[in-house]
Amino acid sequence: MSKSILVVGGGFSGLTAAVEAAEAGYDVYIVEKESYLGGRVAQLNKYFPKLCPPTCGLEINFRRVKTSPRITFYSMAEVQSISGSPGNFKVKLKVNPRFTTPQCTNCKPGEEASTTEVPDQFNFGMSTRKAIYMPHPMAFPNQCVVDAAVAATEEGQNIKAAMPAGHVDLNQKAEVVDLEVGAVIVATGWQPYDPNKMDNLSFSQFDNLITNMMMERLASPSGPTEGKILRPSDQAEPKSVGFVQCAGSRDENHLPYCSYICCMATLKQAMYIREQNPDIEVYIFYIDIRSPGRKYENFYKKVKADDKVHFIKGKVAEVKAGSDGNVILVAEDTIGGGRVEQEVEMGVLATGMQPVGAVSPLPGVKYDSDGFVIPKEGIIPCGCAKRPVDVVSSAQSATAAALKAIQVVRRAG
Amino acid sequence: MSKKIGLYIYTGDGIADAVDVDKLVELATGDLNIPVVRTHDNLYSPEGAAMVKADIEKEGVNAVLLAGLSPRYEFKDFDFPGVLVEKVGIRELVAWSHPVNPEDENAEAQKEHVQELAEDYLRMYAAKMGKAELPEPYKMEQVNQRILVIGGGVTGLTAALEAAEAGHEAVIIERESELGGHAAKYRKQIPIGPDYSHLADPIVGDLIARVQANDKIQVKTGTEIARIGGVPGAFRASLKPAGTKSEWDAPVPLTDEEKLDENGNELSAEDQKKKYDEKNEGRQDYMQEDPSAEVFGAIVLASGWTPYEPADDEFPHLGWGKNGVVTNWQLEEMASSGQIKRPDGRAVKSIAFVLSPGAKEDDADFPYASAVTSLVALKQAKMFRESNPDGRAYIFYQHMRTPGQYEYFYKGLQDDAGIFLTKGAVTEVKDGAAGALTVNVENTILGEDIAVDVDMVVLATGMVPTTRDEAVVNLAYRQGPAFRDLDLFGGYCDSNFICFPYETRRTGIYAAGGVRRGMTIEESIEDATGATLKAIQCLQAVDEGHAVHPRTWDYDFPDFYFQRCTQCKRCTEECPFGALDDDEKGTPKPNPTRCRRCGTCMGACPERIIGFKDYNIDIVGSMIKAIEVPDDDEDKLRMIIFACENDAYPALDQAARKGNAWSPLVRIIPVRCLGSVNVSWIKDAMSSGIDGALLLGCKYGDDYQCHFVKGSELANRRMENVAETLNSLGMEPERVKLAQIAIDEFDKVPGIINDFVEEIVGMGPNPFKGW
C-alpha cells in the first residue's frame, strides 16, 4: 500500500494538482515528458481576460515545488506501464538523460561550441537553437539540455569541453524508475490540433498563415521576434490580420466538440495586435463568440468596441493565395449574406485543443472517443485531459483531483 | 542567535571575469570581518555543498551566505537544518547585467563601477546576515479539524461529503428548511457525460441521502450565520434561526461616507464611535466571544445564487410584465410542479427562449448569464418537447455558448424538428392575435427577419451570486463582515487570480459553486471538491505552522513591539487579508493563522514596530546603510531599488540572463511585496546620501497582479506622501518613484532603471549627502 500520489504531466494542471496535494500533507511524484515543467501555458504570452503573464503564476508554483519536501519530479520522463489497483499501483517510468548536471544553469559557452542548429519546437520552429540549450528563458528546472543526437559525437565532446568541468555528462543513460503509488492523477493536457489535417485551409502552403499558438510565441517577449508580431515570410509588420475560428473544432471531420478557449484566445490576440499598432485591421470569422460569463463577456465587449476589429459570422471554408504573400479567407457571411473574400497580410488559424490521450494514450487508462480520460477509482483526470477547459477551470479541476487522489490513498491505507 | 558567518563566492559563469574576486575576499575577511570566506568555481555542485557542510560541522558556521546564483534557483543541497542560508545573486545582478567590453576606452572606469557594485552587495548581505534570525513556526495549541459548510445546495452537500471522505467532520448550515438548494427544484438536469443526448435525472436527492447517512456530517437547516470570529484552526461561528436577529450578529463598520459630517469633513474619533455604536445597537462588540459559538477549523462558502429577477421596467421591448413572459427560473419551477401554463390559464404549446436582451444594439447575454444560461435554454426546450410532442420551441441567441463536449447536446437538439434554433436579435415581444405573443427577430441566419407567435416567452436570465447583496459569511473582523471589493467582480466571490481561483481575502474561507461564477451542477461538484481541498490544506498549514498561499513555504510570522504602538490603526486597516483585529483602544491584535506574511503591516507602521525574524525594518535599513556612498564623486551617485520578489525580481533575472545591461549605480533589494516597504527605508536611504529610490512592483488597478492584492497600490499611495516630505525638505520629489512591472517585461526593466538613473543624474547629488 502506498500513500503517494503520481501526477502524470507537469503542465499547469499537473503542477497545481501536485502542489495542492503536497501542501495537504501527501507525497507526490510528477512525471513530465518535456525537459521543463509548465507545459502549454509556458508558451503563452498572456492569459485572458486579465492579460497577465503566465510566468507570474508559474513562478509561484515552481517555488512551491522547490520548497516542498514532499514533491519529487522527473522531467524528460515517460510512463511505461501502470499496473495494480487503487492504493497499490506499480508504475514504471523511463527517464531520459539530459546529459547535464543540476549546476548546469548557463550554457552560453556550450552554445558557442555547438555547430548544430535545429528548429526550436518551443517556438514551433520559428527560430533555431543549438544542440545544448535552455528549454526557454523561464524554464524550470533551470538546467540545460544536450540533444541526445550529439551525445556520442565529436560535437558533444566539444560542447562538454567548452562548458565548465562537471556541467556536462555525456555518459548519462536512460533510467527506469519504479514507483509505488496509491493514486494516479492524469494531467497530460492537450496539444494544438494539427492544422495540416484541414485540407481546405492549406496551412502548409502559406508562410503567412500561422496557428494561434504560433501567435502566442510571436507576441511573447521571449519569442522568436522578441514580442513583435511580424509576418514569417518577410518579417514585416502585417497591416491586416484575419482569424479563422473553429479551425478544426465543432467539425465532425476533426474535433467534433468545442475547444472552449479559442474564442477568448482570439479576442486576446486581437488585443495584442491592436496594442502593437493602432493601424492594423483585424478580421475575425466565427460561428459563435463563446465568451460566457461576466468576465469573458466584458472582455468581448472591450474588443468589440474597437472599430478596427471586425467580426464576421461565417466559417472560413477556404484559404487562397493573395498578392505579396497575403492570404485570402473565403467564407459565407451568414448575417450580411453572400460570399466574403477577405485578403489579409497574415492569417491565424484558431486551432482547437486535442487531448494528448487522443494521440499518445497512457497504458492502463481508458479514454472516450475524443481522447478524454474516463475516470475510475484511483485514476483521476484533470484539466484538459478531462475536458477542454481554460486555465482557471484547469486550476479548479486539478485542485479537486488532488482531493480525490487523497481520498483514494486514505481509503487504501 | 550568536552567528558565525560563512561566505561562499561562486567564481564561475563569468563572475571572476567581471569582478576582482581577491578584492571581494579581502573586503569580506577585512572590513566585513567574516570569519570563513571561500571561493569555488563550481560552488553549486555536490563538492561545493560538501565544502559548506564541512565548515558547518568543523568550523561551526551557522549562517551561510552564497554569493553567486540568484536566490530563485534550486538549492536542495544547501538546505542545512538549523543554519541560516542566504543567497545573493551576484551572477545576475553584477556579472551578467553589467558586461564590460575591454575594447571600450573607459573600460577601466566601468570595471571599477562593477567592482563597487559587487562589494556593496557583499556589504548589504553581510549586514543582513548579522541581523536575520531563523524563523520559528507559529503553533496553535489545538487545531480544530471540522469544516463549516455554508449552504446546503449541490455545492455545499458535495463539500461536506468530500470533507467527510477525507476524514474531516463537517457541518452544513442551510438557511431554507430543506437541503438541496435550487437543484432540488429541477425536474431534469443538463446531460452529464457522453453522448450528451439524454437529460439526466436530478442527482441532488442522492447527495442529500448520502449526507444524511454520513455520521461525520451534521446538518442544520433553517439556520444562518450570525457571526464568525476567530481564526483558521479555530473559527467561532455563532448560528441563529434563519431570518431572526441576534445580539451576535456581526457588527458593520462605518463606511467611508459615514465617517464624514454633512460638510464632508471627517468626524472626530468620538463622533465616529458614537455613530458606529448607533449603527450596531443591540449587537455585541466584534471582539466579544460568544460562549455558545461552535468551533471550526476552516470554512467552505457555498451559498450559491439567486435567479436574476428583472426590474419592472427592465427589458420593455421583451414584454417583461406581460402575461406569458417569464424568466427561465420561473419556467423551471413550473416544470417541476408539472404544469407549464400562463397565469391567465392559457395552455402553452409553443415557447420562445430569448438568450440576448440587447436587440440589435448589443449581442451580450443577460446580466449574470454564463454558459449555464445557454445550456439551460436547451435543456428547457428539450424538457418541453419531451412532454409536448406537438409543441414547438424557438431558441433565439446571439452566441450559442455550449463549451467543450456540451456541443454534442446542442448538436443533438438540432435534429429535433420541433426545436428551432437561430442566431438573431429579438427586437420586440408584443401581443399577437388571440392572446398569443408575437416575437420579432432581426438579423437572423436565415437571411430574413422573422416574426413568430408563441404562447410563452422565456428570458434566459442569469444567476446572481448571493455575495452581491449580502455579506453571508458575517465575519466579526476589524475590517467588517464581508469579503472586500467584490464589486470589482460584479459581486461574485472571485479570487481575481487566474492561476489561484480559490484564493479569497479571508484566510481559511474558500468559496465554491455559483457564488464564484455561473456553473453547471457538474462543475459545481468539481468546484466544491477543490474548495474543500483548500480548506483541509489550510488546516495542514496551520498545524505545521507555516503560511498558506502564496508564501506557503514561510514559517515566519510578524512580531509586534506593542509598547511603542500609537494605535494609529494603519496596520489593521491596510492588511489586505483582514488578519488584524484590535481592542477598544485600537491596539492591534495579530491573528497569525490569518496572516499571509506579505509584510503590508510592516510597511504601514509609522512606529516601525512590526517585523519578521528574517525580514524587518532593521534588516533592510541596515542593508541600505551598508551601501558605501562616495561623498564627492558626481559620477558615482547611488540609487536603491526595492524590487518585488514575485514579479520584478524575476524580470531582472531574465534581463540579466539576456545580457540586457542596466546602470551599475543602482543597488537592488528584493522585498516580499511593495506593500512591505516602509517609508523609513526611504528616509534611511536619503539620510545616508543615496540619491534616489525606485520601487518596482506589480500592476495595480482593477486587474491587479499583486499576489497580496493591494501591496503595490498601497506603496504608491505611501510614496506620494514621501514625495511631499521630500518637497518640504527642498528635495526633488522625483527622487522617489514607483514603476509597475510584470514578470515578463524583462525587455523593459533595464530601460525603466536607466531612465530613472538618468533623471537622478540630471538632478545631481542628494543635497544631504555627506551630512
Chai-1 contact restraints between the chains, C-beta under 6 A:
chainA,res_idxA,chainB,res_idxB,connection_type,confidence,min_distance_angstrom,max_distance_angstrom,comment,restraint_id
A,E20,B,L533,contact,1.0,0.0,6.0,A-B,restraint_1
A,E23,B,Q537,contact,1.0,0.0,6.0,A-B,restraint_2
A,E23,B,T552,contact,1.0,0.0,6.0,A-B,restraint_3
A,A24,B,I536,contact,1.0,0.0,6.0,A-B,restraint_4
A,A24,B,Q537,contact,1.0,0.0,6.0,A-B,restraint_5
A,A24,B,Q540,contact,1.0,0.0,6.0,A-B,restraint_6
A,G25,B,Q540,contact,1.0,0.0,6.0,A-B,restraint_7
A,Y47,B,I498,contact,1.0,0.0,6.0,A-B,restraint_8
A,K50,B,D703,contact,1.0,0.0,6.0,A-B,restraint_9
A,C52,B,Q705,contact,1.0,0.0,6.0,A-B,restraint_10
A,P53,B,A742,contact,1.0,0.0,6.0,A-B,restraint_11
A,P53,B,I743,contact,1.0,0.0,6.0,A-B,restraint_12
A,P53,B,D744,contact,1.0,0.0,6.0,A-B,restraint_13
A,T55,B,I743,contact,1.0,0.0,6.0,A-B,restraint_14
A,T55,B,D744,contact,1.0,0.0,6.0,A-B,restraint_15
A,C56,B,D647,contact,1.0,0.0,6.0,A-B,restraint_16
A,C56,B,I743,contact,1.0,0.0,6.0,A-B,restraint_17
A,G57,B,C499,contact,1.0,0.0,6.0,A-B,restraint_18
A,E59,B,P650,contact,1.0,0.0,6.0,A-B,restraint_19
A,I60,B,P550,contact,1.0,0.0,6.0,A-B,restraint_20
A,R64,B,T552,contact,1.0,0.0,6.0,A-B,restraint_21
A,K66,B,E74,contact,1.0,0.0,6.0,A-B,restraint_22
A,T67,B,W553,contact,1.0,0.0,6.0,A-B,restraint_23
A,Q103,B,Y44,contact,1.0,0.0,6.0,A-B,restraint_24
A,Q103,B,S45,contact,1.0,0.0,6.0,A-B,restraint_25
A,N106,B,D13,contact,1.0,0.0,6.0,A-B,restraint_26
A,P137,B,Q654,contact,1.0,0.0,6.0,A-B,restraint_27
A,N142,B,Y73,contact,1.0,0.0,6.0,A-B,restraint_28
A,P164,B,G12,contact,1.0,0.0,6.0,A-B,restraint_29
A,G166,B,N42,contact,1.0,0.0,6.0,A-B,restraint_30
A,G166,B,S45,contact,1.0,0.0,6.0,A-B,restraint_31
A,P221,B,D744,contact,1.0,0.0,6.0,A-B,restraint_32
A,P221,B,D747,contact,1.0,0.0,6.0,A-B,restraint_33
A,R250,B,E407,contact,1.0,0.0,6.0,A-B,restraint_34
A,Y257,B,G404,contact,1.0,0.0,6.0,A-B,restraint_35
A,Y257,B,Q405,contact,1.0,0.0,6.0,A-B,restraint_36
A,Y257,B,E407,contact,1.0,0.0,6.0,A-B,restraint_37
A,C258,B,P403,contact,1.0,0.0,6.0,A-B,restraint_38
A,C258,B,G404,contact,1.0,0.0,6.0,A-B,restraint_39
A,C258,B,E407,contact,1.0,0.0,6.0,A-B,restraint_40
A,Y260,B,P403,contact,1.0,0.0,6.0,A-B,restraint_41
A,Y260,B,G404,contact,1.0,0.0,6.0,A-B,restraint_42
A,D288,B,H399,contact,1.0,0.0,6.0,A-B,restraint_43
A,D288,B,M400,contact,1.0,0.0,6.0,A-B,restraint_44
A,I289,B,H399,contact,1.0,0.0,6.0,A-B,restraint_45
A,R290,B,R401,contact,1.0,0.0,6.0,A-B,restraint_46
A,R290,B,P403,contact,1.0,0.0,6.0,A-B,restraint_47
A,P292,B,S370,contact,1.0,0.0,6.0,A-B,restraint_48
A,P292,B,A371,contact,1.0,0.0,6.0,A-B,restraint_49
A,P292,B,R401,contact,1.0,0.0,6.0,A-B,restraint_50
A,G293,B,S370,contact,1.0,0.0,6.0,A-B,restraint_51
A,G293,B,G518,contact,1.0,0.0,6.0,A-B,restraint_52
A,R294,B,G490,contact,1.0,0.0,6.0,A-B,restraint_53
A,E297,B,A364,contact,1.0,0.0,6.0,A-B,restraint_54
A,T334,B,I445,contact,1.0,0.0,6.0,A-B,restraint_55
A,I335,B,N443,contact,1.0,0.0,6.0,A-B,restraint_56
A,G337,B,G447,contact,1.0,0.0,6.0,A-B,restraint_57
A,D368,B,P194,contact,1.0,0.0,6.0,A-B,restraint_58
A,R387,B,G404,contact,1.0,0.0,6.0,A-B,restraint_59
A,P388,B,G404,contact,1.0,0.0,6.0,A-B,restraint_60
A,V391,B,I498,contact,1.0,0.0,6.0,A-B,restraint_61
A,V392,B,I498,contact,1.0,0.0,6.0,A-B,restraint_62
A,V392,B,P501,contact,1.0,0.0,6.0,A-B,restraint_63
A,A395,B,P501,contact,1.0,0.0,6.0,A-B,restraint_64
A,Q396,B,P501,contact,1.0,0.0,6.0,A-B,restraint_65
A,Q396,B,D527,contact,1.0,0.0,6.0,A-B,restraint_66
A,Q396,B,G530,contact,1.0,0.0,6.0,A-B,restraint_67
A,S397,B,E526,contact,1.0,0.0,6.0,A-B,restraint_68
A,T399,B,G530,contact,1.0,0.0,6.0,A-B,restraint_69
A,T399,B,L533,contact,1.0,0.0,6.0,A-B,restraint_70
A,A400,B,E526,contact,1.0,0.0,6.0,A-B,restraint_71
A,A400,B,T529,contact,1.0,0.0,6.0,A-B,restraint_72
A,A400,B,G530,contact,1.0,0.0,6.0,A-B,restraint_73
A,A402,B,L533,contact,1.0,0.0,6.0,A-B,restraint_74
A,L403,B,E162,contact,1.0,0.0,6.0,A-B,restraint_75
A,L403,B,T529,contact,1.0,0.0,6.0,A-B,restraint_76
A,L403,B,T532,contact,1.0,0.0,6.0,A-B,restraint_77
A,L403,B,L533,contact,1.0,0.0,6.0,A-B,restraint_78
A,I406,B,A166,contact,1.0,0.0,6.0,A-B,restraint_79
A,Q407,B,E165,contact,1.0,0.0,6.0,A-B,restraint_80
A,Q407,B,A166,contact,1.0,0.0,6.0,A-B,restraint_81
